[in-house]
Amino acid sequence: MATRRRTLLTGLVCSAAIGRSAGAQVRETPIVQPAAATPAGFLRRAFEMRDLALKAGDQGFGAVVVRESVIVGEAPSRVVANTDPTAHAEMEAIRDAARRLHARSLTGAVLYSSFRPCPMCEAAAYWAGISRMVYGEAATDGGAPRLNRG
């Protein structure tokens, strides 16, 4: 019962977070596509997004959403910049892709991330219809607070 409740709550939180910012006015900039439309090229772009986050003084995470071998959304982490604990790179990349495609569903897309996405971002990817996730490194300390569980 607790697992079902937690799954439902995670889905509701992620849906609210995605929907909350989807209507925001954003000046779209062209997305830089890698020279080679390969998993390595897309992952490299996710790491470029991570570098942008670090240069901006944010958490060192980056992500891109790819559909049919084209990057359709990308973002660095904006947790610090936006004072928003849900503004993880993966969430922001999903939001960016949804805005650019004018679609809530990203069915068939692949999420490339510089690190393994957290449970919130994994749930958001699920609800957005992301087919697959590819990540670069396992994060051991991504800035998350330590939780006392017991």
C-alpha positions as CSV (number, residue, x, y, z in Angstrom):
1,M,0.0,0.0,0.0
2,A,2.8,2.4,0.9
3,T,4.6,1.7,-2.4
4,R,1.4,2.4,-4.4
5,R,0.8,5.6,-2.5
6,R,4.4,6.8,-3.0
7,T,4.2,6.0,-6.7
8,L,0.9,7.9,-7.1
9,L,2.3,10.9,-5.1
10,T,5.5,10.9,-7.2
11,G,3.4,10.9,-10.4
12,L,1.2,13.8,-9.1
13,V,4.2,15.9,-8.0
14,C,6.0,15.3,-11.3
15,S,2.9,16.1,-13.4
16,A,2.4,19.3,-11.4
17,A,6.0,20.3,-11.8
18,I,6.0,19.8,-15.5
19,G,2.6,21.5,-16.0
20,R,3.5,24.4,-13.7
21,S,6.3,25.7,-15.9
22,A,5.0,24.5,-19.3
23,G,3.1,27.8,-19.8
24,A,6.0,30.0,-19.0
25,Q,7.1,32.4,-21.8
26,V,10.6,31.4,-22.9
27,R,12.7,32.8,-25.7
28,E,13.7,29.7,-27.7
29,T,17.2,29.6,-28.9
30,P,18.2,27.1,-31.6
31,I,19.5,23.8,-30.4
32,V,23.0,22.9,-31.3
33,Q,23.0,19.5,-32.9
34,P,26.1,17.2,-32.5
35,A,28.2,16.6,-35.6
36,A,27.4,13.0,-35.4
37,A,23.8,12.0,-34.4
38,T,25.1,9.1,-32.2
39,P,24.5,8.2,-28.6
40,A,28.0,9.4,-27.8
41,G,27.3,12.8,-29.5
42,F,24.1,13.2,-27.6
43,L,25.7,12.3,-24.3
44,R,28.5,14.8,-25.1
45,R,25.9,17.5,-25.5
46,A,24.4,16.6,-22.1
47,F,27.9,17.1,-20.6
48,E,28.1,20.5,-22.4
49,M,24.8,21.4,-20.6
50,R,26.4,20.3,-17.3
51,D,29.3,22.6,-18.0
52,L,26.9,25.5,-18.6
53,A,25.3,24.7,-15.2
54,L,28.6,24.8,-13.4
55,K,29.7,28.0,-15.1
56,A,26.4,29.6,-13.9
57,G,27.1,28.5,-10.4
58,D,24.4,25.8,-10.4
59,Q,24.5,22.1,-9.7
60,G,26.6,20.1,-12.2
61,F,24.0,18.3,-14.2
62,G,22.9,18.5,-17.9
63,A,20.4,16.7,-20.1
64,V,19.0,16.5,-23.6
65,V,15.9,14.9,-25.1
66,V,16.3,13.2,-28.5
67,R,13.6,12.1,-30.8
68,E,14.4,10.5,-34.2
69,S,18.1,11.3,-33.9
70,V,17.5,15.1,-33.3
71,I,17.8,16.9,-30.0
72,V,14.4,18.4,-29.3
73,G,15.0,19.7,-25.8
74,E,18.1,20.5,-23.6
75,A,18.9,22.1,-20.3
76,P,21.4,22.5,-17.6
77,S,20.4,22.2,-14.0
78,R,18.6,25.4,-12.8
79,V,17.9,24.5,-9.2
80,V,20.0,27.3,-7.8
81,A,19.3,29.9,-10.6
82,N,15.5,29.4,-10.3
83,T,15.4,28.7,-6.6
84,D,13.4,25.7,-7.6
85,P,14.2,22.2,-6.2
86,T,12.4,20.6,-9.1
87,A,14.5,22.4,-11.8
88,H,16.8,19.4,-12.3
89,A,18.4,19.2,-15.8
90,E,16.3,16.3,-16.8
91,M,13.0,18.0,-15.7
92,E,14.1,21.2,-17.5
93,A,15.1,19.3,-20.7
94,I,11.7,17.5,-20.7
95,R,9.9,20.9,-20.2
96,D,12.0,22.4,-23.0
97,A,11.2,19.5,-25.4
98,A,7.5,19.7,-24.6
99,R,7.4,23.5,-25.2
100,R,9.3,23.2,-28.5
101,L,7.2,20.4,-29.8
102,H,4.0,21.8,-28.4
103,A,3.2,18.4,-27.1
104,R,2.7,16.8,-23.6
105,S,3.8,13.4,-24.8
106,L,7.4,12.7,-25.8
107,T,6.7,9.1,-26.8
108,G,9.6,7.5,-28.5
109,A,12.2,10.1,-27.2
110,V,15.4,9.2,-25.4
111,L,16.6,11.2,-22.4
112,Y,20.4,11.6,-22.2
113,S,21.8,12.8,-18.9
114,S,25.2,13.6,-17.5
115,F,24.4,11.5,-14.4
116,R,21.9,8.9,-13.4
117,P,18.5,10.7,-13.0
118,C,17.0,10.9,-9.6
119,P,13.6,9.2,-8.9
120,M,11.7,12.4,-9.5
121,C,13.2,12.8,-12.9
122,E,12.7,9.1,-13.7
123,A,9.0,9.5,-12.9
124,A,8.7,12.6,-15.0
125,A,10.4,10.8,-17.9
126,Y,7.9,8.0,-17.5
127,W,4.9,10.3,-17.4
128,A,6.2,12.2,-20.4
129,G,6.5,9.0,-22.4
130,I,10.3,8.9,-22.6
131,S,11.2,5.4,-24.0
132,R,14.7,5.1,-22.8
133,M,17.2,6.9,-20.5
134,V,21.0,7.0,-21.1
135,Y,23.3,8.5,-18.5
136,G,27.0,9.2,-18.3
137,E,28.2,8.7,-14.7
138,A,26.8,7.5,-11.4
139,A,26.4,10.4,-9.1
140,T,27.5,9.8,-5.5
141,D,26.9,13.3,-4.3
142,G,24.7,15.4,-6.5
143,G,23.9,18.0,-3.9
144,A,20.9,16.1,-2.4
145,P,20.3,16.5,1.3
146,R,21.0,13.5,3.5
147,L,17.7,11.9,4.6
148,N,17.4,10.2,7.9
149,R,15.3,7.2,7.3
150,G,15.3,5.4,10.4
